[in-house]
Amino acid sequence: MTPADPTLTASFVRHGLDDDRFHDQCGLFGVFGHPEAAHLTYMGLYALQHRGQESAGIAAGDGRALRLEKGMGLVNDVFSEATLAQLPGDRAIGHVRYSTAGDTVASNAQPYLIECHRGPIAIGHNGNIVNAPILRRELEAAGSIFGSTSDTEVILHLYARSHRERLEDAIASSLYKVMGAFSLLFLTPEALVAARDPWGFRPLVIGRLNGATIVTSETCALDLIDAEYVRDVEPGEVIVVDADGLRSLKPFPPEPTAHCVFEHVYFARPDSLVFGRTVLDSRIKLGRQLARETHVAADVVVAIPDSGVGAALGYSEESGLPFEWGLIRNHYVGRTFIQPRQGLRSAGVKIKLNPVRQVIEGRRVVLIDDSIVRGTTSRKIVQMVRDAGAREVHVRISSPPTTGPCYYGIDTPLKSELIASSHSVEEIGRFIEADSLGYLSHEGLLAAVSDPEGRRHCTACFSGRYPVAVSVLDESQLRLFEKARA
Ligand code: SF4
């Protein structure tokens, strides 16, 4: 093994364990026609907590007015019986959000609730509008005043300016101008409206519970409240649920489907059905394919929990090597954990993960993870596994090298901070100090999600092929856009 590149060490060590990940930015839950709408939404958001842990909010309506409760923190921190009691009515939308350090402020917590000439409306958004800086500049030039730094507010301003009469036409006309990823929920006193971008980047599903309609990001939220999964909101579809029932329209020109493949690799909960596929099944297939492509002589397969578990099971099945719990995760560490002082720095990774010496000692370990972002976390975990007595550590990643940022609603570091954007697999292997490193191929990734031609998935952060051109931004706008996300 050759020593790690010192420049890499210097540039990557400042990032913490939690930050060395792609993060989904939002989860959505909406209900129409249930007397316990706010309570159901609270439960739904609870099931979606993995999609955002920094703020939570619910807007509810009783047919006359809309009320909003939101705040910073986990769903459980923000809501109590007392706050839910402030949200009467049979309709509600809720939102959980992950944000980057720069915009972790209450004004960006969703849903947003505004009052305009059309009446009150609340909105919750999962995704990212790639031309938001341009639209925002146009709107500000025309006199609009923004109350947050979020791209979602652009949609509300466009809606407020629409002259279309019907609610769904006004919403559709405001979305006609936006480009990029949006799974959206709107609530007015009379209706719940859901909309999904024509590419279908982020998931959005419809469920039923005792005559009530539910719309949410993942089916795990339906399972928690015993609701039945009906179907996905289709790419480019707008659905309206009101006293007359559910109606659907397809107001946008069709685009090639581009479901985010990372939902299968990492973001979605393994017990969810996403884009018509069980996530756990996808992860097992990713692991099987990984074993076929990157076989190595070893004694045991160990997952980096939780997201590496499905792929590790698949790797074990395909390779015939035993899967064992060599790393145990502490699930009760929040993002606000106070990092140890200098003298206790070695405790950093162990706060979240602890190796099981009896599983690891004296063995050749295949260590499975879903991705490597900056490389800092992988490096610490490899060291930890070695310290627990592993004879060899072979790292296997159930996705291709992440070489580019996401512009479609996932919080990612800048391209320059992605280790695979500027270093070969061999160099990354040396940096993380593994005996060997293997990634899943791009073809293998697509085969594992039953899309061998790559016709249904976005893989831009691996392939550089962005389905919606970010070139709608000029150089200075792109810098502003990236700065806002940094
Ligand atoms: S760029 Fe990556 S994370 Fe973003 S939508 Fe595409 S596959 Fe998903």
Residues whose N, C-alpha, C, O or C-beta is under 5 A from the ligand:
A	BS01	SF4	C260 V261 F262 P405 C406 Y407 Y408 I410 C458 T459 A460 C461
